[in-house]
Amino acid sequence: MTTTFVRSGTATGQLPGAWNLGLHRGALEIRLFFRRRDQAVFTFAFPIVFLFLFASIFSDDVTGAGITASQLYVPAMMAAGIMTTSFQSLGTSIAIERDEKVLRRLRGTPMSPAAYFLGKIWLVLVTGVLEAAVMLVVGTTLYDVDLPSSAGKWFDFAWIFVLGLTACALLGIAISSVPSSGKSATSVVVLPFLVLQFISGVYISVATIPGWMLDIGALFPLKWMCQGLRGVFLPESAQVLEQAGSWEFGRVALVLGAWCVGGLLLCLLTFRWKSERDR
């Protein structure tokens, strides 16, 4: 018996392309994400709750920067939120799907690997945009963070968001092969993410972090996402808080772009459809 696929309202004997399958897979991923209400609430609430906590504890003016400490936390928490919806979300969910043999079953269907990853990309894009939108609303209404007033600043925000989201998503796919089981996925993924937040200027100002820790943090995307978003949403006077005394947009683009390429290579080298015990 031959299976017939319907495409654009016409019966054909061919499988839908990877792009169309990826769109359908993405829609399914998004529905499943929001059906898991605890996961959805945690993903969106995590950076907002921490923003409230740190902004409440540290609310004084930052000397010489022309901003308050709470304003300093808004772009940093936005960067952490982007990484939560990409790196952490994909790193844990793919590891769980592999452990529960979902990936092995999908591998046996006509859906190509490209369509599967396109579905994940759509999920990350939608949740990342929603996370950023929520943080913008919170930052502008509660902490007097000014929205960019020029097209150039919005352009900077767009490419930092896209490159950062892409790099973190690819790293999430790559790290999903590290956990030995779905049960250990959260611990394996959250630990490096938590460490990076402390040494990348999310919770602590870069001016108070030891230089050697900043150098380690500079090897990863989160530090540059934080720095780039501070350059978008904070006044020029706040540049004095940066390690180099400037926003370094060129270096931000270079590092994030390099991680997009490096993350893709890591995915190709490390991703596996089966868990170790299924081999």
Beta strands, then each sheet from edge to edge (+ up, - down):
strand 1: 5-7
strand 2: 10-12
strand 3: 61-62
strand 4: 67-68
sheet 1: 1+ 2-
sheet 2: 3+ 4-
end
